[in-house]
Structure formats: structure tokens, C-alpha cells
Amino acid sequence: MDSLYSNPKAQPPQSNSSAEPESEMPQARDSYFLGVDGGGTLTRAVITDASLNNLGEAAGDASNPLRVGFDEAVSHITKVVNEACAQAGINRDNITNACIALAGISQPVHYNTMKDALFTALGIQNILLVTDAEAALAGALDSQPGVVIIAGTGSIAIGMNERGQQSRSGGWGPTLADEGSAYDIARRALRAIAASLDRRAPRTLLTEGICARLGINYPADLPRVIYDNNEMDISSLAGVVSETAQRGDAVARGILASAGRELGALAASVIEKLGMRNQQFRVACVGGVFKSGEFLLAPLRDTVLKIAPSADVGLPLFPPTIGAAKIARKQMSDVGC
């Protein structure tokens, strides 16, 4: 992704190495902040001090409660928090403020269920629960105006303009939407294989690649593997599409190009709603899908620049875990802890 910043008309917004102005930073000695970013594939945790120095971090299994269930989500979060604390040389009760950022908690019933469960499991007094998109926004843009496109297991774009107004597009889940996500890319690949076997579409190297990844010898076994395995997460097959595109397969490249346009459209929707067409701002790309490189990024960039020519499409300034830690630190400042 080194070539992400490629709009010759735009310059990346300048950012201080410190995530917030010094005057807003709490100066309490021995303050520890926990930031957690949890999605449908992975959960990451970081422990920082008041200057957002990384003191300890850990990664583990998925914690989107709608995908793995509430009990499993809480268990996975607790595990990575404990591991991050151990690396930092502290206990959970040493944490001053925590921000847990998760996918799958947009609905009030899911939010409240998860918040109560986390408070009980972690025993941390000051816990703030937010969506994964909010942490990505705080980290990727360093709290400056702009748009974040998140594309992992699911997909969503969220943005903030110079007036502090926020808007989002996507995040509807795999049944309703999630265009451009790993799930969507994998689903398109499986459909392309089926169409190829039916001779309704061109042959594709995706057939042998996905069969090899699933450990089967014959494409005819795909329905059995896909439908008979209740724990099957097809999102992991998105990596095969990227690998196959690198081998020159036109079908795989077409799938990634379509995904890029869809993700660009999510950002364009947010830009339009926030009235940012003629402004200069960063569009940060967060999530594993962007490892596909220019096959996906080029059409994404083209879609964004058509609506906002001065936008700069590129890497996030900070990861979502640091974004969550920033939110936790700001919570301490706001309440005057």
C-alpha cells in the first residue's frame, strides 16, 4: 500500500505526532488507557500511557457478537485485554479508562447487552463502548475532517466535516449489503466459480485456488463444504482472490475492481452528505481487504476523486486501537478524572 497516496493535486493534511493538543492531554502520572478494536475476524487491544505510547498489545479471535455470539465475543475480548495488560506489566484494575470499539453493536439491544457483559467480565470502572467505525475515525484521521473506509469482514464508511458533523454509509451486514468487504469478495468468487462450471461465464483460476484452500479435489464438492459447515466463514477466501489476481486471472481482477468501486461509492456517499466535495481532506483505508493493492485501490481512488478531486486517498494515521485509546483518554479529560 506504499502507493496509496497518489493524487498529484492533493497534499496529505499535516498531523502532529501527538494524537491531541498538549493542552487537552491529561497529565496524571501512572494513567493507563485501554483501546480495543473488535470485528468479525480479529480483536486487537493496546495499553497506552497518557502520551499514547504503546506499552503492550495483543491480538486474538473475532468479537463481533452478531457473528460469534455474545459469550464468545466477551471471552475473546477478555483474553486479549489480559494479554495486553501482561505485556504492559499492569493489571486490569490499573486501567484508568477503557474504550472498547466493536462491530455489531449499532442496535441498542446489542449495545446494552455487550456493555453490561463487558463491565461484569473486565471489572474496569470507566468503560466506554463505541462502534468500530468511531475508533477507526478517531485513529485514522487524528480527529481531523475526512472519511474512513473500513473493509474487513464487513464494510462501512464514516466521515466528519470541519463543522464536526458526522455521517456514515454501509455497515448493513452481509445479508443486506457489505459491498466491497471480504465476505462480498469471497461470495462473488464462489458465484464466479459456479457460473464457470455451468459454462455461463469464463473459466477462472479461482476454481483451483479456492478448492485448494478448502482442501477439496473436485469443485462439485463445494456445496457440501460451504453449506454443511455451520462455522464456515467464507470471508477468509477473499485472500485467494487477491492471490489469483496476482497470477493474472481476469475474473479475480474484475471482482477486486468491482469491490474497489463499491467501497469508493461508500466514501462518495459520505462526502456528498457532509458537503465536502470541494474540500481537501484525507480518505483513509482501514482493514485487511486493502492488502489486495492496486487491483482494488485504483478503482476506489478513481471513484472518490470523481466526486472530490482534492481528496487524498491513503493510509490511516493511527490504527483503530490507538483511536480507541484516544477516545478513552478524551473521556478522562472530559469528566475531569
Phi, psi and omega in degrees: 000016180297335184267013182302315183280093187225014176274108185293343182273349186241148172245136180301137175304141181284145181221140173287153178293331175282137188288338178217158179304146183304325184295338182266353185276127176297140185254010182299135179285146179061037172270132180236136183238137180252128172239129180235135175237115184235133179225202184277355180238314185225161170231132179235145179226148177220143172250128179233165170266189184292342177264010180065025171289135181284113180262336180187145180212162180202160178223149181204201187285172186301151178222021170286113187296336180283346180256323184246355183091154185292318182297314179295320180300313180296319179299316181293320178296314181301320181297312182289327177296315179299319181291321178294319178297317180299319178294326180279349180077030179230172172255166181300326182286356174275348184287126181286307178217148180229145172232120178255117182250118187229149166280154174084019182236020183294326180280138183307320182294322179288320180299309184294321178298314181291321181298314180297319182293321180291320179299318180292316185287320187268331179066022178269128188294315185253090179246129174246127179254125179226170176285158178298331180294323180294320178291321178297320179296315181295324182276310188295327184252000182053040177066020176261161177301144179158191183227140174244129173254121179253122180223098175233236174300321174244190179213146178196152171236140178221143182216166177219133178265182185292345176270001180084004178284140181243152176209160181219162176213137183091201181076025184270355181091166188292331181285318183273326187200247184062033177301139179083356180281171176299322178298315181295318179297315180295319179298318178297322180295315180296322178293323178295322177296313180300316180294324179294317180295329176280355185063031173264353184208165183296157173296152181214143176291351177300330182300306181290325182294315182285324176298319178296318180296325182273354178074033179240153183266336187233132178302333180297342180275355182303313180303319180298315182292318184287315188269334184272352182254102183296336181264006182292123176247104185291347181305327182295343180282350180299328179298328178295324179296318178297315180298320181289325176298322178297334180277000176095008182290122184293325181294314179298317179297323178295322178296316180292322178296318178296319178298319179298317178296321179296317179293322175298323179293325175300313179296318180299323178298316179294316179302316180297314183293331181266001178065043186250013185309315188260016183255162175261128183197167179268139168247107186263136182256117185237130175127160185295335181301329185286355172292348178292344174077210190293339176303327179260320187291323183299309177294328175299311182299317180299319181295318180292316185290339175295327182262334182221084187298337182264003179289154178239112183270123183193201184283155173289150177289319179223152178288163181302329179297319177290325174301318178295319178296323175299317179296318178299317180294321179294324177300319178298317181295319183294322183268355177071035179295000000 
